[in-house]
Amino acid sequence: MNRIKEVLEQKGIKQKWLAEKLGKSYNMVNSYVQNRRQPSIEDLYRIAKILDVNPKDLLKED
């Protein structure tokens, strides 16, 4: 599980913008945001860098 949705909302960033920066389709980013699919470790680090957060901040602890 990830917290990408929460971080995007906190920062006021749209999924479409993140998809463009990440070089992924909107549908792929939306599947990350909805937790239907998890990003690879490399993509998780890229998302964290784009959003200017620690990669650990994108992960939920169960």
C-alpha positions as CSV (number, residue, x, y, z in Angstrom):
1,M,0.0,0.0,0.0
2,N,1.2,3.5,-0.7
3,R,0.3,7.1,0.2
4,I,0.8,8.7,-3.2
5,K,-2.8,9.9,-3.2
6,E,-2.5,11.6,0.2
7,V,0.8,13.3,-0.7
8,L,-0.6,14.6,-4.0
9,E,-3.6,16.0,-2.2
10,Q,-1.4,17.6,0.5
11,K,0.7,19.3,-2.2
12,G,-2.3,20.2,-4.4
13,I,-0.8,18.2,-7.4
14,K,-2.8,16.5,-10.0
15,Q,-2.3,13.0,-11.2
16,K,-2.0,14.2,-14.8
17,W,1.0,16.4,-13.9
18,L,2.7,13.6,-12.0
19,A,2.2,11.2,-15.0
20,E,3.8,13.8,-17.3
21,K,6.8,14.3,-15.0
22,L,7.2,10.5,-14.5
23,G,6.8,9.7,-18.2
24,K,4.0,7.3,-17.5
25,S,0.4,7.2,-18.7
26,Y,-2.3,8.8,-16.6
27,N,-3.9,5.3,-16.2
28,M,-0.7,3.9,-14.8
29,V,-0.3,6.7,-12.3
30,N,-4.0,6.4,-11.4
31,S,-3.6,2.7,-10.7
32,Y,-0.7,3.6,-8.3
33,V,-2.9,6.3,-6.6
34,Q,-5.8,3.9,-6.2
35,N,-3.5,1.2,-4.9
36,R,-4.6,-1.2,-7.7
37,R,-0.9,-1.5,-8.7
38,Q,2.3,-0.7,-6.8
39,P,5.1,1.2,-8.5
40,S,8.5,-0.4,-8.9
41,I,11.2,0.6,-6.3
42,E,12.8,2.8,-9.1
43,D,9.5,4.5,-9.9
44,L,8.8,5.0,-6.2
45,Y,12.1,6.8,-5.8
46,R,11.4,8.9,-8.9
47,I,8.0,9.8,-7.6
48,A,9.5,10.8,-4.2
49,K,12.0,13.0,-6.0
50,I,9.4,14.6,-8.2
51,L,7.2,15.3,-5.2
52,D,10.2,16.4,-3.0
53,V,9.4,13.9,-0.2
54,N,11.3,11.0,1.4
55,P,10.5,7.7,-0.3
56,K,9.4,6.4,3.1
57,D,6.7,9.1,3.2
58,L,5.0,7.4,0.2
59,L,4.6,4.0,2.0
60,K,2.0,3.0,4.5
61,E,2.9,0.9,7.5
62,D,0.5,-1.9,8.2
